[in-house]
Amino acid sequence: MKNLPPISALKAFCVAAKYESFTKAAQELNQTHGAISRGVKQLEDYFGVLLFERRNRRLYITAKGKNFAIRMNDILAQMERACEELASKATDQKLSVSCEPSLAMRWLMPRLENFRSQHAGLDIHLSTAGGPVDLAEQGIDIAIRRSDFKWSDDYWVTPLGKEEIGPVCRPDYVQNHPEKQWTLLHTRTRPQAWKDWEILSTQSISPQTEKFFDHFYFSLQAAVAGMGVAIGPRVLVADDIKNGLLVAPFGFVNTPVDYVVLSSKKPQTCEKTNRFITWLQTAFN
């Protein structure tokens, strides 16, 4: 390794050797004529060997220069292939995942460490978004969504499970607040959530007051804080119910919506995608 000259000088020489012209080499490499000339001179001084002859204002490669160029072209090509393979392998270990924001924060993120412990080496790049998605344009491998919009017919769809919803509140909220004194917590991202539950469950609640939040996540956090009763999808509140932070006094009812995974190809044809989706299905159920 001690006898290796600068790679930039070797590359400049190889391109100059191909054209027997510093000017054309400079154009191909987007460098100046002087930079190519200095790179070649650096090699000639380094090895003490003449690589080009200058005659009649033209450039001619020497026999030693020609032999050296042939060998160096092959070596540089091998280096380029090795770098491409390494970069490709690094990319193969990354999976770009887009997920519904509330599902990501309240369900997926707390479980990702479990996935990493089982699948060391596969790096999940998580972003949050809901609704329509263009996998190719956004550089996303898979998207976890509610099935409440139209997606591309080219996408492969893997179902995770039905959405179930129901009122949730802190365990002591029902005891301390008669039903007529409840505060209903609404979210502007799903303003019809309470009405949907009433239709699906054939039940209704007459609140004393109502509060509105910009996002589902905030309404559920408000319920945990004892501020009122929110509509919660079972998957988003399962951990809080298990840990005694929330209760579902009326249980849950199915909605017409499913949670699904969208991918641009059949999961079984991509090892990293298949590993993650298989884990998702197990964790979801």
C-alpha positions in Angstrom: 0.0 0.0 0.0 3.0 2.3 0.4 3.7 2.3 -3.3 0.3 3.5 -4.4 0.2 7.0 -6.1 -3.0 9.2 -5.8 -6.1 7.6 -7.3 -7.0 10.9 -8.9 -3.7 11.0 -10.8 -4.2 7.4 -12.0 -7.7 8.2 -13.3 -6.5 11.3 -15.1 -3.7 9.3 -16.7 -6.0 6.4 -17.8 -8.4 8.8 -19.5 -5.6 10.8 -21.1 -4.1 7.5 -22.4 -7.5 6.5 -24.0 -7.5 9.7 -26.1 -3.8 10.5 -26.1 -5.1 14.0 -25.3 -5.1 16.0 -22.2 -7.8 18.2 -23.6 -10.3 15.4 -24.2 -9.4 13.9 -20.8 -10.2 17.2 -19.2 -13.5 17.4 -20.9 -14.6 13.8 -19.9 -13.5 14.3 -16.3 -14.8 17.9 -16.1 -11.4 19.2 -15.1 -8.9 21.7 -16.5 -6.2 20.8 -19.0 -3.7 21.8 -16.4 -5.1 19.5 -13.8 -4.8 16.5 -16.2 -1.2 17.5 -17.1 -0.2 17.9 -13.5 -1.7 14.5 -12.6 0.3 12.7 -15.4 3.5 14.6 -14.4 2.9 13.5 -10.8 2.9 9.9 -11.9 6.0 10.3 -14.2 7.9 11.9 -11.3 6.6 9.3 -8.8 7.8 6.3 -10.9 10.6 8.0 -12.8 9.2 6.8 -16.1 8.1 8.7 -19.2 4.4 8.0 -19.9 3.8 10.3 -22.8 6.0 11.8 -25.5 5.3 15.3 -26.8 6.1 15.7 -30.4 5.0 18.4 -32.9 2.5 19.7 -30.4 0.8 16.3 -30.1 0.8 13.7 -27.4 1.9 10.1 -27.9 1.7 7.4 -25.2 4.9 5.4 -24.7 5.1 1.6 -24.7 5.5 1.6 -20.9 2.7 4.0 -20.6 0.4 1.9 -22.8 1.1 -1.2 -20.8 0.5 0.6 -17.6 -2.8 2.1 -18.8 -4.1 -1.4 -19.8 -3.4 -2.8 -16.4 -4.6 0.3 -14.5 -7.9 0.4 -16.5 -8.7 -3.1 -15.4 -7.8 -2.4 -11.7 -9.8 0.8 -11.6 -12.8 -1.0 -13.1 -12.5 -3.7 -10.4 -12.4 -1.0 -7.7 -15.5 0.6 -9.1 -17.4 -2.7 -9.2 -16.3 -3.5 -5.6 -17.5 -0.1 -4.4 -20.9 -0.5 -6.2 -21.3 -4.0 -4.7 -20.6 -2.6 -1.2 -23.0 0.3 -1.7 -25.6 -2.1 -3.0 -25.2 -4.4 0.0 -25.5 -1.5 2.4 -28.7 -0.3 0.7 -30.1 -3.9 0.9 -30.0 -3.7 4.6 -32.2 -0.6 4.8 -36.0 -0.7 4.6 -37.9 2.6 4.2 -41.3 2.4 6.0 -44.0 5.0 6.0 -46.7 4.6 8.7 -49.9 6.4 9.8 -48.6 8.9 12.4 -50.7 7.7 15.4 -50.1 4.1 14.7 -46.3 4.8 14.4 -46.1 6.7 17.7 -48.5 4.6 19.8 -47.9 1.1 18.4 -45.0 0.6 15.9 -42.2 2.6 17.6 -42.6 0.9 21.0 -42.2 -2.5 19.2 -39.3 -1.7 16.8 -36.7 -2.7 19.3 -38.3 -6.1 19.4 -38.0 -6.4 15.7 -34.3 -5.2 15.7 -33.5 -7.8 18.4 -34.9 -10.6 16.1 -33.5 -9.2 12.8 -30.1 -7.7 13.5 -28.6 -6.0 10.5 -31.9 -4.8 8.9 -32.2 -1.0 9.5 -35.7 0.4 9.5 -36.0 4.0 8.3 -39.4 5.1 9.6 -41.4 8.1 8.4 -44.9 9.2 9.3 -47.7 10.0 6.9 -51.3 9.0 6.2 -53.5 8.5 3.2 -52.4 8.3 -0.4 -48.8 7.4 -1.1 -46.5 7.1 -4.2 -44.0 4.5 -3.1 -41.6 5.0 -6.1 -41.7 8.8 -6.1 -41.2 9.0 -2.3 -38.5 6.3 -2.2 -40.6 4.2 0.2 -40.4 0.4 0.3 -43.6 -0.2 2.2 -46.5 1.9 3.6 -48.7 1.0 6.6 -52.1 2.6 6.1 -55.8 2.5 6.9 -57.8 1.3 3.9 -59.8 4.5 3.6 -58.5 5.7 0.2 -57.8 4.4 -3.3 -54.2 3.2 -4.0 -52.5 2.2 -7.2 -53.7 -1.1 -8.8 -50.0 -2.0 -9.1 -49.4 -2.2 -5.3 -49.3 -5.4 -3.5 -51.7 -5.3 -0.5 -51.1 -7.3 2.7 -53.9 -7.1 5.3 -52.9 -6.7 9.0 -56.3 -6.7 10.6 -59.7 -4.9 11.1 -59.9 -1.6 12.7 -61.9 -1.6 16.0 -63.0 1.6 17.8 -64.5 2.4 21.1 -64.6 5.1 23.8 -61.6 5.1 26.1 -60.8 7.0 29.3 -58.8 6.8 32.5 -60.0 4.1 34.9 -61.2 6.6 37.5 -62.9 8.9 35.0 -66.2 6.9 34.8 -66.4 6.6 38.6 -65.8 10.3 39.1 -68.0 11.6 36.3 -71.6 10.5 35.7 -72.2 10.0 32.0 -74.1 13.2 31.6 -71.0 15.1 32.8 -68.5 13.5 30.5 -66.3 15.6 28.3 -66.0 14.1 24.8 -62.6 14.5 23.1 -62.6 15.0 19.4 -59.9 15.1 16.7 -59.9 17.3 13.6 -58.2 14.6 11.6 -61.2 12.3 12.1 -64.1 14.6 13.0 -66.7 11.8 12.4 -65.1 9.3 14.8 -67.8 9.7 17.5 -70.6 9.6 15.0 -69.1 6.5 13.4 -69.0 4.7 16.7 -72.6 5.7 17.6 -73.8 4.2 14.2 -71.7 1.1 14.5 -72.5 0.4 18.1 -76.1 1.7 18.1 -75.2 3.5 21.3 -74.9 7.3 22.1 -73.5 9.5 24.8 -74.8 13.0 25.7 -71.8 14.9 26.9 -71.6 18.0 29.1 -68.7 19.5 27.2 -66.5 18.8 24.2 -62.9 19.5 23.4 -61.2 19.4 20.0 -57.6 18.4 19.2 -55.6 18.7 15.9 -54.6 15.0 15.9 -55.8 11.6 17.1 -52.6 11.2 19.1 -53.3 14.3 21.2 -56.9 13.3 21.9 -55.7 9.9 23.2 -53.0 11.5 25.3 -55.7 13.8 26.7 -57.8 10.8 27.7 -54.7 9.3 29.5 -54.4 12.6 31.3 -58.0 12.4 32.6 -59.3 15.2 30.5 -62.3 13.3 29.1 -63.3 10.4 26.9 -61.8 9.8 23.4 -62.6 7.4 20.6 -59.7 5.1 20.4 -58.9 2.4 17.8 -58.1 -0.8 19.8 -54.6 -1.1 18.3 -53.7 2.4 19.4 -54.8 2.0 23.0 -54.0 -1.7 23.6 -50.8 -0.9 25.5 -52.4 1.7 27.7 -55.3 -0.6 28.5 -52.8 -3.4 29.3 -50.8 -1.1 31.6 -54.0 0.2 33.4 -53.8 3.7 32.0 -57.1 3.5 30.0 -60.3 1.5 30.0 -62.9 0.9 27.3 -66.2 1.1 29.2 -68.3 0.1 26.1 -65.8 -2.3 24.5 -64.9 -2.0 20.8 -66.8 -2.5 17.5 -65.4 -3.2 14.0 -65.3 -0.5 11.4 -65.4 -1.1 7.6 -61.7 -0.1 7.5 -58.6 -2.4 7.6 -55.0 -1.8 8.4 -52.9 -2.8 5.4 -49.3 -2.9 4.2 -48.7 -1.5 0.6 -45.7 -2.6 -1.3 -44.7 -2.2 -4.9 -43.9 -5.9 -5.3 -45.0 -9.2 -3.8 -43.4 -9.4 -0.4 -42.2 -13.0 -0.9 -40.0 -11.8 -3.8 -38.0 -9.4 -1.5 -36.3 -10.9 1.5 -36.1 -7.8 3.7 -39.7 -6.7 2.9 -41.0 -10.2 3.6 -39.2 -10.3 7.0 -40.7 -7.1 8.2 -44.2 -7.7 6.9 -44.2 -11.2 8.5 -43.2 -9.7 11.8 -45.9 -7.0 11.5 -48.6 -9.6 10.9 -47.4 -11.5 14.0 -47.1 -8.4 16.2 -50.5 -7.0 15.0 -52.3 -10.1 16.0 
